[in-house]
Amino acid sequence: MDRSKEIAGFLRSRRAAIAPERAGLPSDGRVRRVPGLRRDEVARLAGVSTEYYTRLEQGRAGHPSAEVVEALAHALELDASEREHLADLLAPGGRRARRAPARPQRVRPGLYLMLETVGHVPAFIVGRRTDVLAANQLAKAVLTDFDALPATQRNLARYYLLDPQARERVGDWERIAAETVAMLRLEAGRYPDDRRLADLVGELTLSCPEFSAWWNDHRVLRRTHGAKHYIHPVVGELHFTYESFQVPGDSDQTLCVYSVEPGSETAKSLRLLSSWTAPDTRMVQDRVGEGG
């Protein structure tokens, strides 16, 4: 990523989203040529000079202090994901370089066992770039069999945005796809020099008509919890709530578990799917034998 362009794009998009009235700024009678806050208004709200904020938005202000970053986040009403993204974009180069991914991610044996332990609901582990590192049988039945794909294609963003089946199977596809792009945006801010992530963004840009608009709005999102709706070709409607947990020992791995209401139609459908997709017990045995 071009750091200066990313900083400029993000800050402009966020100040454009805030009306002066919402920020408590009185009208000054000037004609507004662009939506949202002007640079001088953001500077005033953050307690910095207009000149400094202008240089900051242009990527020419060096690395601001944590206090300045927090003041900007408050002025722009950033949520937790946006604050994290801003801090990543404005972080010193050395910090960013140390955090760059160095080797392929590995899922430890205990996590494979955990996926099978919660085998009555879909569960999977997502790594950097939304790579799907592991999934239990129900996750593969509800979404797609990631293990059957080439290793380079086992990716949640590729599935949601490029697999024609996903557009039919994922309820509220546009919302889920846009949220996934926002997750990639957050990842790009954290790892700006990740070549595989850049290649994925390039592929999605060329192959998904909607991707560029979502990418260019600079929305960011960290996966935490929410609702998912799928339309399975065999059992029909499936409604889940999901929770995501950062894996201890690897902040770049996330365990995602789908939950269902006991006795619900979705719970009954999952039992039916389980009977049709008997788990391959060799998966756990082979993974344990690999030593991680």
Buried (B, 14 or more C-beta within 10 A) or exposed (E): BEBEEBBBBBBBBBBBBBEBEEBEBEEEEEEEEEEBBBBBBBBBBBEBEBEBBBEBBBBEBEEBEEEBBBBBBEBBBBEEBBBBBBBBBBBEEEEBEEBEBEEEBBBBBEBBEBBBEBBEBBBBBBBBBBBBBBBBBBBBBBBBEBEEBEEEBBBBBBBBBBBEEBEEBBBEBEEBBBBBBBBBBBBBBBBBBBEBBBEBBEBBEEEBEBBBEBBEBBBBBBBEEBEBBBEBEEBEEBBBEBEBBBBEEBEBBBBBBBBBEEEEBBBEBBEEBBEEBEBEEEBBEEBBEEEE
